[in-house]
Amino acid sequence: MTYRIERSSVDSRPIFRLSGSVKADQLEELKEHIGPLSQPAILDLEELKLVDRDVVAYLRLCEANGIELRNCPPYICEWILAENDKRTNHEPE
């Protein structure tokens, strides 16, 4: 199984609706579709079923750069939070 991306917009903000599964080897293609992380955008993850560690790292970076993660599946949210905690606990004071 692979992923599908649908693009729409609301109030000039692009919305990218992801469905299926995304693996590390598909990440560059996904980045091309989404574009720069500096743009105000929404990633709708409601139908996203499976991701790997590299994709979680990318989603974490998207969120850190102001991209809204909408309808994020609970396991992905928890994984992102765990990665945030790891980074917080390993940063030098």
N, C-alpha and C positions, 0 to 999 in steps of 0.2 A: 504494500500500500504506500502511496505517496501523498503529497499534500496538494491542496488547491487553494488559490488565493483569488478573492473577488474584491474589486475596488469600487468604492462609492465615495460620496462625500456628504458632509453636513456642515453648514456654515463655513464653507471654504476649507474645512479640515478633512483631509483624506482619511477614509476608513478602509482598512485592510482586514477582510474577514478570512481567517485561516481555517482550513478543515483538513482532516486526515492526520498524517504523521510527518514530522520533519526531522531529518537526521543531519549530522554534521556535513556530509557531502553535498547537501542541498542548500546549505546556509548561504553560500555566495550568491546563488540564484535568488534566494529570498531577499537578501540585502539589496540586490539590484532592483527588485520590484518595489521595495519600501522606500529606497532612496536615503538621503542623508538623515542622520538622527537628529539634526537640528530643526527639522520641520515639525510643526505641530501636527500630530497625527494620532490616530486611534488604531490599535490592533485589537480586533474582536476575535477572541480565542475560544469562543463557546464550543465550536465543533472540532477543536484541536484535540486529538486523542492521544498522541504519543510524541514525545520529544526526547532528545538525549542531552547530555551535559553541556555540549557546546551551544546548543540551541537555548538552553536555560541561561547560560552566560550572556548570550546575545539579548534575550528578552530582559534580563536584569539591566543590561546596559541601555536598552531602549527606555525602560522605565526611569532610570537614573537621568536620562537626557530629556525627560518631560513627555515622552510618548505614553499615552494612556493605554494600559492593558485592561481591556474591557471583557467581562465574562470569562475571566481566567479560571480554568479548571482548578479545583482545590489542590490537587497534588503538585501542579506547577507553581501555584502561589506559595505553597509550603516550601518547595525546593528553592525558589528565589529567596524567600526569607531565611532559609538555612544558609544559603550562600552569602547573603548579606551579613548574617551573624558571624560566619567564619571569617569574613574579611574584617569586620569590626574587632573581633577578638584577636586578630593577628597583626593589627596595625600598631606600630610603635607609638608610644605616648610622647 
